[in-house]
């Protein structure tokens, strides 16, 4: 069985090789999957793709023409996939619905703590011999209201972490999570959550309803000076609107591990290049903005779980014709 892995990094090789079954031949490509690179899948049985690979209809058509029947995503999100076209073409799309909710939840709190106590700025100051405290003033998390949009597995674990700091919890989701309610979370309308959160954590899937949840029209609803953190999907925040909010003080600080135009940036070393994304470059000029490059998932436990589940999807598909975690158009709302 020949498996072509796109967007492959050294850590992908390490964990996928460790999980692969006898007879599975892994072919790793650093290139992303696109119309220009789809020919690399010729002769393969499976294509393994990641979050920024192109799985639009034209690419899926090319994959189907080469005889591919399974696309194994090594991620939870699947908004990059044209599922309707995949079904028409007879392609099965499988994903990793859960890998380590602790990884993303803990990274969210790391962003909050770093932003609040200006750890990123203090680190650079100390290295330059500057031990002044001016500009590094933070606040106690204890007693602050933390609003969580999306209270699935990741949101619930983050809620538990926030409880440990003595925060008051409010949430918004399609369905209340009993685990969150047991922590004392009050479920409120989206408008009330935006208006009352001192810290606003976005942990929801990308759907038509959540796309650009933070935009020019919703900025006036935000509590002035709110700390906004997004570790879910980049397009939940309209970046231009966020810049407006940062400039006028509506948004007191911003921490993001995802960005709506990240496909041309994240997971690559661009340190010797000029950033061509003017919006992203503008974002980086703010001292109260902290950006990480989609590393929330990046723990040993998560990578092992991703590899094990990806290989499990492939093995089950070729044993029974059905993947363990297949995705259909009925799930277009995305993972909770």
PyMOL commands that set and color helices and strands:
alter all, ss='L'
color gray80, all
select helices_A, chain A and resi 10-19+38-41+57-65+83-88+101-116+119-127+153-164+178-182+190-196+216-219+234-236+239-248+262-264+278-283+300-320+329-331
alter helices_A, ss='H'
color red, helices_A
select strands_A, chain A and resi 2-5+25-28+46-49+70-73+92-94+145-149+168-172+186-187+199-202+226-230+251-256+289-291+326-327
alter strands_A, ss='S'
color yellow, strands_A
deselect
rebuild
show_as cartoon
